[in-house]
Amino acid sequence: MPVIASFVYRNGRRGEPLTVDGTPPLLEGHDFAWIGLHEPVPSEIEGLAATYGLHQLAVEDALKAHQVPKVEVYGDQLFVIAKTAHLEGDKIRYGETAIFVGRQHIITVRHGSARAHTDLRSQLEASPQLLSQGPDYVLHAILDFIVDGYLPVVQEIEDKVLKMEKHMLASFLEREQIRRLFRLRRQLILFGRILGPMSDVTGKLVHLDLPCIDENVRPFFRDVHDHVSRVEGMVGGLREVITSVFEASNLLEQQRQGAITRQLAAWAAILAVPTAIAGIYGMNFENMPELSTRYGYYVVIAVIAALCGILYYRFKRTGWL
């Protein structure tokens, strides 16, 4: 069933359950109805639209589930779309929550969200004094619940990046690890495209004069806006960390290649000494006086050893070996 929960709240306390296809309940004062739907079909939301006067354009947006976060005003009602996020492997999956807010009703329509509002509803019902403030406070609680779900996503990606950074300092990054870094960076870029509109949504709820939003609830929306800004800062910093890990990996790889190249060059220079001397005395000339010297062989060996020893000492001293 798409209806997860549907109740009347009187003075902040849960009252009688509601049927979504019936007549609206009799509400007085700060009483309001809170209805939660999960992936409804059009026929299932038409009754709610007629009962609570939901605008047709807002209903269409709530059913499409491919909208960017936004705030829209339809008469004396407010329509908010927020994006949820959770991590599956190295990929951030997104859901969508559409929220209809009136003076005496709040209706949520969830699509693809991995986190239900059941625990949130129970938490709010445990604080009747806050819940009695009305649907605008429930809107704040839902947005805060959604934004709080962003932080574990960023922290988990951060842990993965830090592990690869530690591995990079010890050895080369393999091709698959480099590909993984770019996949994570791409996920963060796409996540940033969600955080920007979400920041606009919370900013509007803080600063604009909107229907159904009382002045005493605005500080709560300011807190949500601060949370979004914090996550935005973490995402931006994490993207820079990924870039620096890749750049540092390239620098370390170049450094290691340079060290290997210097070692090969040093050994080649050392081996060039006996090669050159052996090449000279390997020529087939008849008139080579050294060939008839009694101790010429030992002298040549000693010269080769001395020259190779000097070269080895010099290369070792300069750090090439």
The 8 nearest C-alpha neighbors of each residue, nearest first, counted from 0:
[[1, 2, 3, 37, 39, 36, 38, 43],
 [0, 2, 37, 36, 39, 38, 3, 43],
 [3, 1, 36, 0, 4, 35, 37, 5],
 [4, 2, 35, 36, 1, 37, 5, 0],
 [5, 3, 35, 2, 34, 6, 36, 33],
 [4, 6, 34, 17, 16, 33, 35, 3],
 [7, 5, 16, 17, 33, 15, 32, 14],
 [6, 8, 32, 14, 15, 31, 13, 16],
 [9, 7, 13, 12, 14, 31, 30, 11],
 [8, 10, 30, 12, 11, 14, 13, 7],
 [9, 11, 131, 12, 30, 29, 8, 127],
 [131, 12, 10, 127, 130, 9, 8, 128],
 [13, 11, 8, 9, 10, 127, 14, 124],
 [12, 14, 8, 7, 9, 6, 11, 15],
 [15, 13, 7, 8, 9, 6, 12, 16],
 [14, 16, 7, 6, 17, 13, 8, 5],
 [17, 15, 6, 5, 7, 14, 18, 4],
 [18, 16, 5, 6, 19, 15, 7, 24],
 [17, 19, 20, 21, 16, 5, 22, 6],
 [18, 20, 21, 47, 17, 46, 5, 34],
 [19, 21, 46, 18, 47, 22, 50, 43],
 [22, 20, 18, 19, 23, 46, 50, 17],
 [21, 23, 24, 50, 20, 18, 19, 25],
 [22, 24, 50, 21, 25, 51, 17, 19],
 [25, 23, 26, 22, 17, 7, 32, 21],
 [24, 26, 23, 27, 30, 22, 31, 7],
 [27, 25, 30, 24, 31, 28, 103, 29],
 [26, 28, 30, 29, 25, 31, 9, 103],
 [27, 29, 30, 26, 10, 31, 9, 103],
 [30, 28, 133, 27, 10, 31, 131, 9],
 [31, 29, 9, 26, 27, 8, 28, 10],
 [30, 32, 103, 104, 8, 7, 29, 26],
 [31, 33, 7, 104, 6, 8, 103, 105],
 [34, 32, 105, 6, 5, 104, 106, 7],
 [35, 33, 5, 106, 4, 107, 32, 105],
 [34, 36, 107, 4, 3, 106, 2, 5],
 [37, 35, 2, 108, 1, 3, 107, 109],
 [36, 38, 1, 109, 108, 39, 110, 2],
 [39, 37, 110, 109, 1, 36, 40, 108],
 [40, 38, 1, 37, 43, 36, 41, 44],
 [39, 41, 43, 42, 38, 44, 62, 1],
 [42, 40, 43, 44, 45, 39, 62, 59],
 [43, 41, 45, 44, 40, 46, 39, 47],
 [44, 42, 41, 40, 45, 39, 46, 47],
 [43, 45, 47, 46, 41, 42, 48, 39],
 [46, 44, 48, 42, 47, 43, 49, 41],
 [45, 47, 20, 49, 44, 48, 50, 43],
 [48, 46, 50, 44, 49, 45, 51, 19],
 [49, 47, 53, 45, 52, 46, 50, 51],
 [48, 50, 46, 52, 47, 51, 45, 53],
 [51, 49, 47, 48, 52, 23, 46, 22],
 [50, 52, 48, 53, 49, 47, 23, 104],
 [53, 51, 49, 48, 50, 54, 47, 55],
 [54, 52, 48, 51, 55, 49, 58, 57],
 [53, 55, 57, 56, 58, 52, 73, 48],
 [54, 56, 58, 57, 59, 53, 48, 60],
 [57, 55, 59, 58, 54, 60, 61, 53],
 [56, 58, 60, 54, 59, 55, 61, 78],
 [57, 59, 55, 61, 56, 60, 54, 62],
 [60, 58, 56, 62, 57, 61, 55, 63],
 [61, 59, 57, 63, 62, 58, 56, 64],
 [62, 60, 58, 59, 97, 63, 64, 57],
 [61, 63, 59, 60, 64, 58, 41, 40],
 [64, 62, 60, 65, 61, 59, 66, 58],
 [65, 63, 62, 66, 61, 95, 110, 60],
 [66, 64, 63, 67, 95, 60, 62, 61],
 [67, 65, 64, 68, 60, 63, 80, 95],
 [66, 68, 69, 65, 196, 80, 193, 82],
 [69, 67, 81, 80, 196, 197, 82, 66],
 [68, 70, 80, 200, 79, 67, 71, 196],
 [71, 69, 79, 78, 200, 80, 72, 77],
 [72, 70, 78, 77, 79, 73, 69, 57],
 [71, 73, 77, 76, 78, 74, 70, 75],
 [72, 74, 76, 75, 77, 71, 54, 78],
 [75, 73, 76, 72, 77, 210, 54, 71],
 [74, 76, 210, 73, 77, 101, 72, 211],
 [77, 75, 101, 73, 74, 100, 72, 210],
 [76, 78, 72, 100, 99, 71, 73, 101],
 [77, 79, 99, 71, 98, 70, 72, 100],
 [80, 78, 70, 98, 69, 97, 71, 81],
 [79, 81, 97, 68, 69, 96, 98, 70],
 [82, 80, 68, 96, 95, 97, 79, 83],
 [83, 81, 95, 94, 68, 96, 93, 84],
 [82, 84, 94, 93, 95, 145, 112, 81],
 [85, 83, 93, 92, 149, 94, 91, 82],
 [84, 86, 92, 91, 152, 93, 87, 83],
 [85, 87, 91, 152, 90, 92, 88, 89],
 [88, 86, 90, 89, 91, 85, 92, 152],
 [87, 89, 90, 86, 91, 156, 92, 85],
 [88, 90, 87, 183, 86, 91, 182, 156],
 [91, 89, 87, 88, 86, 92, 186, 183],
 [90, 92, 86, 85, 87, 84, 186, 93],
 [93, 91, 85, 84, 86, 90, 87, 94],
 [94, 92, 84, 83, 91, 82, 85, 95],
 [93, 95, 111, 112, 83, 110, 82, 84],
 [94, 96, 82, 110, 83, 109, 81, 64],
 [95, 97, 109, 81, 108, 80, 110, 82],
 [98, 96, 80, 108, 61, 107, 79, 109],
 [97, 99, 107, 79, 106, 78, 80, 100],
 [100, 98, 78, 106, 105, 77, 107, 79],
 [101, 99, 105, 77, 76, 104, 78, 98],
 [102, 100, 76, 104, 103, 211, 105, 77],
 [101, 103, 211, 104, 134, 100, 76, 31],
 [104, 102, 31, 101, 32, 30, 134, 105],
 [103, 105, 32, 31, 101, 33, 102, 100],
 [104, 106, 100, 33, 99, 134, 101, 32],
 [105, 107, 34, 99, 98, 35, 33, 104],
 [108, 106, 98, 35, 97, 36, 34, 109],
 [107, 109, 36, 97, 96, 37, 35, 98],
 [110, 108, 96, 37, 95, 38, 36, 112],
 [111, 109, 95, 38, 94, 112, 37, 96],
 [110, 112, 94, 113, 95, 109, 93, 38],
 [111, 113, 94, 114, 110, 83, 109, 95],
 [112, 114, 111, 115, 85, 94, 84, 83],
 [115, 113, 112, 116, 83, 148, 145, 117],
 [114, 116, 117, 113, 112, 118, 119, 109],
 [117, 115, 119, 118, 120, 114, 141, 35],
 [116, 118, 120, 119, 115, 121, 4, 3],
 [119, 117, 121, 120, 116, 122, 115, 123],
 [118, 120, 122, 116, 121, 117, 123, 144],
 [119, 121, 123, 117, 122, 118, 116, 124],
 [122, 120, 124, 118, 119, 123, 117, 125],
 [123, 121, 119, 125, 120, 124, 118, 126],
 [122, 124, 120, 125, 126, 121, 130, 119],
 [125, 123, 121, 126, 122, 127, 120, 12],
 [124, 126, 123, 122, 127, 121, 12, 120],
 [127, 125, 123, 124, 128, 129, 130, 122],
 [128, 126, 11, 130, 129, 12, 131, 124],
 [127, 129, 131, 126, 130, 11, 132, 10],
 [130, 128, 131, 127, 132, 126, 11, 136],
 [129, 131, 11, 127, 132, 128, 133, 123],
 [11, 130, 132, 10, 133, 128, 129, 127],
 [133, 131, 130, 129, 136, 29, 134, 128],
 [132, 134, 131, 135, 136, 130, 29, 31],
 [133, 135, 137, 136, 105, 138, 104, 100],
 [136, 134, 138, 137, 212, 133, 211, 139],
 [135, 137, 139, 138, 134, 133, 132, 140],
 [136, 138, 134, 140, 139, 135, 141, 133],
 [139, 137, 135, 141, 136, 140, 134, 142],
 [138, 140, 136, 142, 137, 141, 220, 143],
 [139, 141, 137, 143, 138, 142, 144, 136],
 [140, 142, 144, 138, 143, 139, 137, 145],
 [143, 141, 145, 139, 144, 140, 146, 138],
 [142, 144, 140, 146, 141, 145, 223, 147],
 [143, 145, 141, 147, 142, 146, 140, 148],
 [146, 144, 142, 148, 143, 147, 83, 141],
 [145, 147, 143, 148, 149, 144, 142, 227],
 [148, 146, 144, 149, 145, 150, 143, 226],
 [147, 149, 146, 145, 150, 151, 144, 84],
 [150, 148, 146, 152, 147, 151, 84, 153],
 [149, 151, 153, 152, 148, 147, 154, 230],
 [152, 150, 154, 153, 149, 155, 148, 147],
 [153, 151, 155, 149, 150, 154, 86, 85],
 [152, 154, 156, 150, 151, 155, 157, 149],
 [155, 153, 157, 151, 156, 152, 150, 158],
 [156, 154, 158, 157, 152, 153, 151, 159],
 [155, 157, 159, 153, 158, 154, 160, 152],
 [156, 158, 154, 160, 155, 159, 153, 161],
 [159, 157, 155, 161, 156, 160, 154, 162],
 [160, 158, 156, 162, 157, 161, 155, 163],
 [159, 161, 157, 163, 162, 158, 164, 156],
 [162, 160, 164, 158, 163, 159, 157, 165],
 [161, 163, 165, 159, 164, 160, 158, 166],
 [164, 162, 166, 160, 165, 161, 167, 159],
 [163, 165, 161, 167, 162, 166, 244, 160],
 [166, 164, 162, 168, 163, 167, 161, 169],
 [167, 165, 163, 169, 164, 168, 170, 162],
 [166, 168, 164, 170, 165, 169, 172, 171],
 [167, 169, 165, 166, 170, 164, 248, 171],
 [170, 168, 166, 167, 165, 171, 164, 172],
 [171, 169, 167, 168, 166, 172, 252, 251],
 [170, 172, 167, 173, 252, 248, 169, 166],
 [173, 171, 167, 176, 177, 170, 174, 248],
 [172, 174, 176, 175, 171, 177, 178, 170],
 [173, 175, 177, 176, 178, 172, 179, 171],
 [176, 174, 178, 177, 173, 179, 172, 180],
 [175, 177, 179, 173, 178, 174, 172, 180],
 [178, 176, 180, 174, 179, 175, 173, 181],
 [177, 179, 175, 181, 176, 180, 182, 174],
 [180, 178, 176, 182, 177, 181, 175, 183],
 [181, 179, 177, 183, 178, 182, 184, 176],
 [180, 182, 184, 178, 179, 183, 185, 177],
 [183, 181, 179, 185, 184, 180, 178, 186],
 [184, 182, 186, 180, 185, 181, 179, 187],
 [183, 185, 181, 187, 182, 186, 238, 180],
 [184, 186, 188, 182, 183, 187, 181, 189],
 [187, 185, 183, 189, 184, 188, 190, 182],
 [188, 186, 190, 184, 185, 189, 191, 183],
 [187, 189, 185, 191, 190, 186, 184, 192],
 [188, 190, 192, 186, 191, 187, 185, 193],
 [191, 189, 187, 193, 192, 188, 186, 194],
 [190, 192, 194, 188, 193, 189, 187, 195],
 [191, 193, 189, 190, 195, 194, 188, 196],
 [194, 192, 190, 191, 195, 196, 197, 189],
 [193, 195, 197, 191, 196, 192, 198, 190],
 [194, 196, 198, 197, 193, 192, 191, 199],
 [197, 195, 199, 198, 68, 194, 193, 200],
 [198, 196, 194, 200, 199, 195, 68, 193],
 [197, 199, 195, 201, 196, 200, 202, 227],
 [198, 200, 196, 202, 197, 201, 203, 195],
 [201, 199, 197, 203, 198, 202, 69, 70],
 [200, 202, 204, 224, 198, 203, 199, 220],
 [203, 201, 199, 205, 200, 204, 198, 206],
 [204, 202, 207, 206, 205, 200, 201, 199],
 [203, 205, 201, 202, 206, 207, 200, 220],
 [204, 206, 202, 203, 217, 221, 220, 207],
 [205, 207, 203, 204, 202, 208, 217, 201],
 [208, 206, 203, 209, 204, 205, 202, 212],
 [207, 209, 206, 210, 212, 204, 203, 205],
 [210, 208, 207, 212, 211, 204, 72, 77],
 [211, 209, 212, 75, 76, 77, 208, 72],
 [210, 212, 102, 101, 135, 213, 209, 76],
 [213, 211, 210, 135, 209, 214, 216, 217],
 [214, 212, 215, 216, 211, 217, 135, 210],
 [213, 215, 216, 217, 212, 218, 208, 205],
 [214, 216, 213, 217, 218, 219, 212, 132],
 [215, 217, 214, 219, 218, 213, 136, 212],
 [216, 218, 220, 219, 205, 214, 215, 221],
 [219, 217, 221, 220, 216, 222, 215, 205],
 [218, 220, 222, 217, 221, 216, 139, 223],
 [219, 221, 223, 217, 222, 218, 205, 139],
 [222, 220, 218, 224, 219, 223, 205, 225],
 [221, 223, 225, 219, 220, 224, 226, 218],
 [224, 222, 220, 226, 225, 221, 143, 227],
 [223, 225, 221, 201, 227, 222, 226, 198],
 [226, 224, 228, 222, 223, 227, 229, 221],
 [225, 227, 229, 223, 224, 228, 230, 222],
 [226, 228, 224, 230, 229, 225, 198, 231],
 [229, 227, 231, 225, 226, 230, 232, 224],
 [228, 230, 226, 232, 227, 231, 225, 233],
 [229, 231, 233, 227, 232, 228, 234, 226],
 [232, 230, 228, 234, 229, 233, 227, 235],
 [231, 233, 229, 235, 230, 234, 236, 228],
 [234, 232, 230, 236, 231, 235, 237, 229],
 [235, 233, 237, 231, 236, 232, 230, 238],
 [234, 236, 232, 238, 233, 237, 231, 239],
 [237, 235, 233, 239, 238, 234, 232, 240],
 [238, 236, 240, 234, 239, 235, 233, 241],
 [237, 239, 241, 235, 240, 236, 184, 234],
 [238, 240, 242, 236, 237, 241, 243, 235],
 [239, 241, 237, 243, 238, 242, 244, 236],
 [242, 240, 244, 238, 239, 243, 237, 245],
 [241, 243, 239, 245, 240, 244, 246, 238],
 [242, 244, 246, 240, 245, 241, 247, 239],
 [245, 243, 241, 247, 242, 246, 164, 248],
 [244, 246, 248, 242, 243, 247, 241, 249],
 [245, 247, 243, 249, 248, 244, 242, 250],
 [248, 246, 250, 244, 249, 245, 243, 251],
 [247, 249, 245, 251, 246, 250, 244, 252],
 [250, 248, 252, 246, 247, 251, 253, 245],
 [249, 251, 247, 253, 252, 248, 254, 246],
 [252, 250, 254, 248, 253, 249, 247, 255],
 [251, 253, 249, 255, 254, 250, 248, 256],
 [254, 252, 256, 250, 251, 255, 257, 249],
 [253, 255, 251, 257, 252, 256, 250, 258],
 [256, 254, 258, 252, 257, 253, 251, 259],
 [255, 257, 253, 259, 254, 258, 260, 252],
 [256, 258, 254, 260, 255, 259, 253, 261],
 [259, 257, 255, 261, 260, 256, 254, 262],
 [258, 260, 262, 256, 257, 261, 263, 255],
 [259, 261, 257, 263, 258, 262, 256, 264],
 [262, 260, 264, 258, 263, 259, 319, 265],
 [263, 261, 259, 265, 264, 260, 319, 320],
 [262, 264, 260, 266, 261, 265, 267, 259],
 [263, 265, 267, 261, 262, 266, 260, 268],
 [266, 264, 262, 268, 267, 263, 261, 269],
 [267, 265, 269, 263, 268, 264, 270, 262],
 [266, 268, 264, 270, 265, 269, 271, 263],
 [267, 269, 271, 265, 266, 270, 264, 272],
 [270, 268, 266, 271, 307, 267, 272, 310],
 [271, 269, 267, 272, 268, 273, 266, 274],
 [270, 272, 274, 268, 269, 273, 275, 267],
 [273, 271, 275, 274, 270, 269, 276, 303],
 [274, 272, 276, 275, 277, 303, 271, 270],
 [273, 275, 271, 277, 272, 276, 278, 270],
 [274, 276, 278, 272, 273, 277, 271, 279],
 [277, 275, 273, 279, 278, 274, 272, 280],
 [278, 276, 274, 280, 279, 275, 273, 281],
 [277, 279, 281, 275, 276, 280, 274, 282],
 [280, 278, 276, 281, 277, 282, 275, 274],
 [281, 279, 277, 282, 278, 276, 290, 283],
 [280, 282, 278, 279, 277, 283, 276, 284],
 [283, 281, 280, 284, 279, 278, 277, 285],
 [282, 284, 281, 285, 280, 287, 286, 279],
 [283, 285, 286, 282, 287, 281, 280, 279],
 [286, 284, 287, 283, 288, 282, 290, 291],
 [285, 287, 284, 288, 290, 289, 283, 291],
 [286, 288, 289, 290, 285, 284, 291, 280],
 [289, 287, 290, 291, 286, 292, 285, 295],
 [290, 288, 292, 291, 287, 295, 293, 280],
 [291, 289, 288, 292, 287, 295, 280, 293],
 [290, 292, 289, 288, 293, 295, 287, 294],
 [293, 291, 295, 289, 290, 294, 288, 296],
 [292, 294, 295, 291, 296, 290, 289, 297],
 [293, 295, 297, 296, 292, 298, 291, 299],
 [296, 294, 292, 298, 297, 293, 299, 289],
 [297, 295, 299, 298, 294, 300, 293, 292],
 [298, 296, 300, 299, 294, 295, 301, 302],
 [297, 299, 295, 301, 296, 300, 302, 294],
 [300, 298, 302, 296, 301, 297, 303, 295],
 [299, 301, 297, 303, 302, 298, 304, 296],
 [300, 302, 304, 298, 299, 303, 305, 297],
 [301, 303, 299, 305, 300, 304, 306, 298],
 [304, 302, 300, 306, 301, 305, 273, 307],
 [305, 303, 301, 307, 302, 306, 308, 300],
 [306, 304, 308, 302, 303, 307, 301, 309],
 [305, 307, 309, 303, 308, 304, 302, 310],
 [308, 306, 310, 304, 269, 309, 305, 303],
 [309, 307, 305, 311, 306, 310, 304, 312],
 [310, 308, 306, 312, 311, 307, 305, 313],
 [311, 309, 313, 307, 312, 308, 314, 269],
 [310, 312, 308, 314, 309, 313, 315, 307],
 [311, 313, 315, 309, 310, 314, 316, 308],
 [312, 314, 310, 316, 315, 311, 309, 317],
 [315, 313, 319, 317, 311, 316, 312, 320],
 [316, 314, 320, 312, 318, 313, 317, 319],
 [315, 317, 313, 314, 318, 312, 319, 320],
 [318, 316, 314, 315, 319, 313, 320, 312],
 [319, 317, 315, 320, 316, 314, 313, 261],
 [318, 320, 314, 262, 261, 317, 315, 265],
 [319, 315, 318, 262, 314, 265, 261, 311]]
